[in-house]
Amino acid sequence: MKILSLSALAFTLTVAASAAPTPQNWPGWRGPHYNGSSDETGLPVKFSPTENVKWALDLPGPSASTPVIWGDHVFLSSVDAQAQNLAAFCVDRKTGKVRWKHLVGSGYKPAGMGNPVQLDSRSNYSSPSPTTDGKRVIFFYGNGDLIAFDFAGKQLWRRNMQQDYGDFCFGFTFSSSPLLYDGKLYFQLLQRDHAVGGRGASANAPSWLLALDPNTGKTLWKADRPTPAREESREAFTSPVPFVHNGRKEILLSGGDLLSGHDPATGKELWRWGTWNEANRRPDYRIVPSPVGGGGVVLGCGPKREPVFAVKAGVNGDVTSTGLAWKTDPKTDNITSDVPTPAFSKGRFYIASDLRKNITCVEPNGKVVWSTPLEGPSPVWASPTVADGKVYLLSLRGEAHVLDAATGKVLSSVMMAEGENEIRSGIAVSRGNLFIRTNGKLFCIGK
């Protein structure tokens, strides 16, 4: 029998450790890389509400927010239907037991609106996803409440963004998720410039990007973001997304008929491109999908049945006439997205279309690799997740699709909810597990 020396044994263990996959957190809505991808491996393909379920937690109400995970902590926002309030949860990742729960809604609501958790029939105030940096977790709600907790559940600070900056000027429930990045907390408000439905500020209400100190919640700077859009086309339900190209860091924004990149240190606009709204400046072109960058381009999804646009990365100034790298043709290639945000993983974009009921894999130069119909009773509004060579999606009624990322082959489709609708939470990935949220349950799926 061969005996390894201590030095050889140490080398062997070091190589083995370096070859093993590193467990990743899922610190915000679009994961560790801010683009819907994860480096996790060994993820399950086959599962159901009873198969490969490590635990399932009953939830007190629906929410479109995606769970975020750091270590053994799972954080999620929710409404508490019985209490008619908004809730912040921390759940043990290993057991599914609730570590702490706080009812956090301030009851702030725009004039004339009586429900403290809901503004319209399709969503509620708990739609934004929380965000964490491993030191704190920050929750935001559509009524304006922004609250920070430590991991033990102690409140660190809170403020209400509507009380501080005026009522949100939106026809529907505001649902942008905050972003923790490079030691700052970013918050965007791309809104109408006048009151709507009895809600909102006076005329000429600005749109802006805000940076806060995550330790205190105090504003560091506020940068206006002007737009030529009008009416509902000024509204964006997108979230700020960080992007790095050739060493330059940016915060990407989409909305108000524009794509733009901003300096994370100051909020200064580095570049802008527009528009998908060339014809007559249509007033109903609100934007839902957030931007995503990769492979030398930044993708922005036009609303309704408009194309997906790829703008060259690393540009400066107004590049409306020069910055477009390519765009899709929804009439011939069926590539469009009105709600889901595309994912980017290993040099490819994954664009889910709620209107076409398909998902398409596209290279950064615009070449289509594959396109797969998504069969089932309802479209996908949740944004796709790509990990372990697979694409994970969740439909409005709770059907989970798993596809091969290389070929687009459907590996499995299973219903994770019965009698539910309006499910829009993305599938989070961490430490070999999938975290799937329906209206009534949070599932931890693993082998």
C-alpha positions in Angstrom: 0.0 0.0 0.0 1.3 3.4 -1.0 1.7 5.8 1.9 1.4 9.5 1.1 3.8 11.9 2.8 2.3 14.8 4.8 3.3 17.3 2.1 1.8 15.1 -0.6 -1.4 14.6 1.4 -1.7 18.3 2.0 -1.2 18.9 -1.8 -3.9 16.3 -2.6 -6.4 17.8 -0.2 -5.7 21.3 -1.6 -6.3 20.2 -5.2 -9.5 18.4 -4.2 -10.7 21.5 -2.3 -10.0 23.8 -5.2 -11.8 21.4 -7.6 -14.9 21.3 -5.4 -17.7 23.8 -6.3 -17.9 26.8 -4.0 -21.3 27.2 -2.5 -22.8 30.6 -3.6 -25.1 32.9 -1.9 -28.1 34.5 -3.7 -27.8 38.0 -2.3 -30.4 39.8 -4.4 -33.2 39.5 -6.9 -30.9 38.4 -9.8 -28.3 36.5 -7.9 -24.6 36.7 -7.2 -23.7 38.0 -10.7 -26.7 40.3 -11.0 -27.7 38.6 -14.2 -29.8 35.6 -13.2 -26.9 33.1 -13.2 -25.1 31.1 -10.6 -21.9 28.9 -10.5 -23.7 26.3 -8.4 -23.5 22.7 -9.6 -25.3 19.4 -8.7 -28.7 21.0 -8.9 -31.8 18.8 -9.2 -33.7 18.3 -12.5 -36.6 16.2 -11.3 -38.7 17.4 -8.4 -42.3 18.1 -7.4 -44.3 19.3 -4.4 -43.4 15.9 -2.8 -40.3 14.8 -4.6 -36.8 16.0 -3.6 -38.3 18.5 -1.2 -36.0 19.2 1.7 -38.7 21.4 3.4 -41.7 23.5 2.5 -42.8 26.5 4.4 -46.4 27.8 4.4 -46.6 31.5 3.6 -49.1 34.0 5.0 -49.8 35.6 1.6 -48.7 36.1 -2.0 -45.7 38.1 -3.2 -43.8 38.5 -6.4 -40.5 39.0 -4.6 -37.7 36.5 -5.0 -36.1 34.9 -1.8 -32.5 35.9 -1.1 -30.0 33.6 0.6 -26.8 34.2 2.6 -25.3 31.3 4.4 -28.0 29.6 6.5 -30.3 32.6 6.2 -33.2 32.9 3.7 -34.9 36.3 3.6 -38.2 37.0 2.0 -40.9 39.6 1.8 -44.6 38.8 2.0 -48.0 40.1 2.8 -49.7 38.7 5.9 -53.3 38.4 4.6 -54.7 37.8 8.1 -53.0 40.7 9.7 -53.5 43.0 6.6 -49.9 44.0 6.9 -46.5 43.6 5.3 -44.0 41.1 6.6 -40.2 40.5 6.6 -39.1 36.9 7.2 -35.8 35.2 8.0 -35.9 31.4 7.5 -33.3 28.8 8.4 -31.9 27.4 5.2 -31.3 23.9 6.5 -34.6 23.3 8.3 -37.2 25.8 6.9 -38.1 27.0 10.4 -38.8 30.7 10.8 -35.9 32.4 12.7 -37.8 35.7 12.9 -40.7 37.6 11.4 -41.7 41.2 11.7 -44.8 43.0 10.6 -43.4 46.1 9.1 -46.0 48.0 7.1 -46.3 51.6 8.2 -49.8 51.9 6.6 -48.7 54.7 4.5 -50.9 54.9 1.4 -51.5 57.4 -1.3 -54.7 59.6 -1.0 -57.9 57.7 -1.6 -56.4 54.2 -1.3 -57.7 52.1 1.6 -55.8 48.8 1.4 -52.5 49.0 3.3 -51.0 46.1 1.3 -52.3 46.4 -2.2 -52.8 49.1 -4.8 -54.0 47.2 -7.9 -55.6 43.8 -8.4 -52.5 42.0 -9.9 -49.8 42.8 -7.3 -49.2 44.0 -3.8 -46.7 46.1 -1.9 -44.4 43.2 -1.1 -43.4 42.7 -4.7 -39.8 44.1 -4.4 -37.1 41.6 -3.4 -34.9 42.2 -0.4 -31.1 42.5 -0.7 -28.2 41.5 1.6 -24.5 41.9 1.8 -23.9 39.4 4.6 -23.9 42.1 7.2 -27.5 43.3 6.9 -30.6 42.7 5.0 -32.7 45.5 3.5 -36.4 45.2 2.6 -38.3 47.6 0.4 -42.1 47.7 0.0 -44.3 49.4 -2.6 -45.8 51.7 0.0 -42.4 53.3 0.4 -41.1 51.5 3.5 -37.3 50.9 3.4 -36.1 48.9 6.4 -32.7 47.4 7.4 -32.3 44.5 9.9 -29.2 42.7 11.1 -29.2 38.9 10.7 -30.6 38.5 14.3 -33.7 40.5 13.3 -32.8 43.7 15.1 -34.0 46.8 13.2 -31.1 49.0 12.3 -32.9 51.9 10.6 -36.0 52.6 8.5 -37.4 55.4 6.4 -40.4 55.8 4.0 -39.4 57.0 0.5 -42.8 58.5 -0.3 -42.8 60.5 2.9 -39.2 61.7 2.1 -39.6 62.3 -1.7 -43.3 62.5 -2.4 -45.9 60.0 -3.6 -44.9 57.6 -6.3 -46.5 58.6 -9.6 -47.5 55.2 -11.0 -50.7 53.8 -12.4 -49.9 50.4 -10.9 -48.1 49.3 -7.7 -44.4 50.4 -7.7 -42.1 47.4 -7.4 -38.5 48.2 -8.1 -36.0 46.2 -5.9 -33.2 48.0 -4.1 -29.6 47.1 -4.9 -26.6 46.6 -2.5 -23.4 47.0 -4.5 -19.9 48.2 -3.7 -20.8 49.5 -0.3 -23.8 51.5 -1.4 -27.6 51.0 -1.5 -29.1 52.0 -4.8 -32.8 52.9 -5.3 -34.4 54.1 -8.5 -37.6 55.9 -9.2 -38.6 56.2 -12.9 -42.1 57.7 -12.7 -44.7 59.9 -14.4 -44.3 63.7 -14.1 -47.8 64.3 -12.9 -50.4 62.8 -10.6 -52.3 59.7 -11.8 -55.5 58.1 -10.4 -55.5 60.6 -7.5 -51.9 59.6 -6.5 -48.7 61.3 -7.0 -46.9 64.6 -6.8 -47.6 67.8 -8.6 -46.5 68.5 -12.1 -42.9 67.9 -13.2 -42.1 65.2 -10.6 -38.6 64.1 -11.6 -37.2 60.6 -12.1 -34.0 59.8 -10.3 -31.4 57.3 -9.1 -30.5 57.5 -5.4 -27.5 56.2 -3.4 -27.8 55.6 0.4 -25.4 54.6 3.1 -26.5 51.0 4.0 -25.2 51.6 7.6 -27.6 54.4 8.4 -30.0 54.8 5.5 -29.0 58.4 4.9 -28.9 59.7 1.4 -25.5 60.0 -0.2 -26.6 61.6 -3.5 -29.6 61.9 -5.7 -29.2 62.1 -9.5 -32.0 63.2 -11.7 -32.7 61.2 -14.9 -34.5 63.2 -17.4 -36.5 61.6 -20.2 -38.5 62.7 -23.3 -41.2 60.0 -22.6 -44.7 60.9 -21.7 -47.5 59.6 -19.6 -47.3 55.9 -18.7 -44.2 55.5 -20.9 -42.2 57.3 -18.1 -43.1 54.4 -15.6 -40.6 51.7 -15.1 -41.0 48.6 -12.8 -37.4 47.7 -13.5 -34.5 47.6 -11.0 -31.0 49.1 -11.1 -28.4 46.6 -12.3 -24.6 46.8 -11.9 -22.4 46.0 -14.9 -18.7 46.0 -15.5 -17.2 46.3 -19.0 -13.4 46.7 -19.5 -13.0 47.7 -15.9 -15.6 50.4 -16.0 -18.4 50.0 -13.4 -21.9 51.2 -14.2 -25.4 51.1 -12.8 -27.8 50.3 -15.7 -31.3 51.7 -15.8 -34.1 50.9 -18.2 -37.3 53.0 -18.5 -38.7 56.2 -19.8 -38.0 55.1 -23.4 -34.3 54.9 -22.5 -31.4 52.7 -21.6 -28.7 54.4 -19.6 -25.5 53.7 -17.7 -24.5 55.7 -14.5 -21.4 56.2 -12.5 -21.9 54.1 -9.2 -19.9 56.7 -7.3 -21.9 59.8 -8.2 -24.9 58.8 -10.3 -23.6 60.8 -13.2 -25.0 59.6 -16.5 -22.3 58.0 -18.6 -24.4 57.2 -21.7 -27.9 56.9 -22.9 -29.6 55.2 -25.8 -33.2 55.4 -27.0 -35.7 54.5 -28.2 -38.0 51.5 -28.7 -40.7 54.2 -28.9 -39.8 55.9 -32.1 -43.1 56.1 -33.9 -45.3 58.7 -32.0 -43.9 58.6 -28.5 -46.7 56.2 -27.5 -47.9 57.1 -24.0 -48.4 53.4 -22.8 -44.9 52.0 -23.1 -44.2 51.3 -19.4 -41.2 49.0 -18.9 -41.0 45.9 -16.7 -37.8 43.9 -17.7 -34.6 45.2 -16.2 -31.5 45.6 -18.3 -28.7 43.0 -18.4 -25.2 43.2 -19.8 -22.7 40.7 -21.1 -20.5 39.9 -24.0 -19.9 43.5 -24.9 -23.5 44.6 -25.2 -26.4 45.7 -22.9 -29.8 44.3 -23.5 -33.0 46.3 -23.1 -36.4 44.8 -23.8 -39.0 47.0 -25.5 -42.5 46.8 -24.0 -45.5 45.0 -25.3 -44.4 43.2 -28.5 -41.4 45.4 -29.3 -38.0 44.0 -30.1 -35.1 43.3 -27.7 -32.3 45.8 -28.3 -28.6 45.3 -27.8 -26.6 48.5 -27.2 -22.8 48.5 -27.4 -21.0 48.4 -24.1 -18.4 51.0 -23.1 -20.0 53.9 -25.0 -20.2 57.5 -23.8 -22.8 60.3 -24.2 -26.0 60.1 -26.3 -25.5 57.1 -28.6 -29.1 56.9 -29.9 -27.9 57.1 -33.5 -24.6 55.1 -33.1 -24.9 52.7 -30.2 -27.3 50.0 -31.4 -25.4 46.7 -32.1 -28.5 44.7 -33.1 -32.2 44.1 -32.4 -34.6 41.3 -32.8 -37.6 41.1 -35.1 -40.5 39.8 -33.1 -42.5 39.2 -36.2 -40.1 36.7 -37.6 -37.9 35.4 -34.8 -40.5 35.5 -31.9 -38.0 37.0 -29.6 -39.5 39.6 -27.3 -40.2 40.1 -23.6 -42.9 42.3 -22.0 -42.2 41.1 -18.4 -39.3 38.7 -17.7 -35.8 40.0 -17.4 -33.3 38.0 -19.6 -30.5 36.1 -18.0 -26.8 36.0 -19.0 -24.6 33.0 -18.4 -21.3 31.8 -19.9 -21.4 34.1 -22.9 -25.1 33.7 -23.8 -28.4 35.5 -23.1 -31.6 33.6 -22.2 -34.7 35.6 -23.2 -38.0 34.3 -21.9 -41.1 35.7 -23.8 -44.3 35.8 -21.8 -46.2 36.9 -25.0 -44.8 34.2 -27.3 -44.6 31.5 -24.6 -41.1 30.5 -25.4 -37.5 31.0 -24.3 -34.6 31.8 -26.7 -30.8 31.4 -26.3 -29.0 34.2 -28.1 -25.3 34.9 -28.5 -24.0 38.5 -27.8 -23.8 39.1 -31.5 -27.5 38.4 -31.9 -27.2 34.9 -33.4 -30.0 32.6 -32.2 -28.6 29.3 -30.7 -32.0 27.7 -29.9 -35.6 28.6 -29.2 -38.0 26.4 -27.3 -41.7 26.7 -26.8 -42.9 26.6 -23.1 -45.9 24.4 -23.0 -48.4 24.7 -20.2 -51.5 26.5 -19.0 -49.9 29.9 -18.4 -47.0 32.1 -19.6 -43.8 32.8 -17.6 -43.6 36.2 -16.0 -40.8 35.3 -13.6 -37.3 35.9 -14.9 -35.2 32.8 -15.8 -32.4 31.4 -13.7 -29.4 29.7 -15.3 -27.1 27.4 -13.3 -25.4 24.0 -13.6 -26.0 23.9 -17.3 -29.8 24.3 -16.8 -32.4 27.0 -17.2 -35.1 27.2 -14.5 -38.4 29.1 -15.0 -41.7 29.4 -13.1 -45.0 30.1 -14.8 -47.8 32.3 -13.5 -49.8 29.2 -12.3 -46.7 27.6 -10.8 -45.4 25.2 -13.4 -41.6 24.8 -13.1 -39.7 24.3 -16.3 -36.2 22.9 -16.5 -34.3 23.1 -19.8 -30.8 22.1 -21.0 -29.0 25.4 -21.3 -26.9 24.2 -24.2 -29.6 22.7 -26.4 -32.9 24.1 -25.1 -34.3 20.6 -24.6 -37.0 20.5 -21.9 -35.7 18.2 -19.2 -38.8 18.4 -16.9 -42.0 20.4 -16.3 -44.0 20.0 -13.1 -46.8 21.9 -11.4 -45.6 23.3 -8.0 -49.0 24.9 -7.1 -52.6 24.1 -7.4 -55.3 26.7 -8.0 -52.9 29.6 -7.8 -52.1 32.4 -10.3 -50.0 35.5 -10.6 -46.8 33.7 -9.5 -43.9 35.9 -10.5 -41.0 35.1 -8.1 -37.8 34.0 -9.7 -36.1 30.7 -8.7 -33.2 31.3 -6.4 -30.2 29.0 -6.2 -27.8 28.4 -3.3 -25.7 25.6 -1.8 -27.1 22.9 -4.1 -30.7 23.9 -3.5 -33.5 25.5 -5.5 -35.8 27.9 -3.7 -39.2 28.1 -5.4 -41.8 30.4 -4.2 -45.5 30.1 -5.0 -48.3 32.2 -3.5 -48.8 29.8 -0.6 -45.4 28.0 0.0 -41.7 28.4 -0.2 -40.0 25.1 -1.3 -36.4 24.2 -0.7 -35.6 21.6 -3.4 -32.5 19.4 -3.3 -31.2 16.0 -3.9 
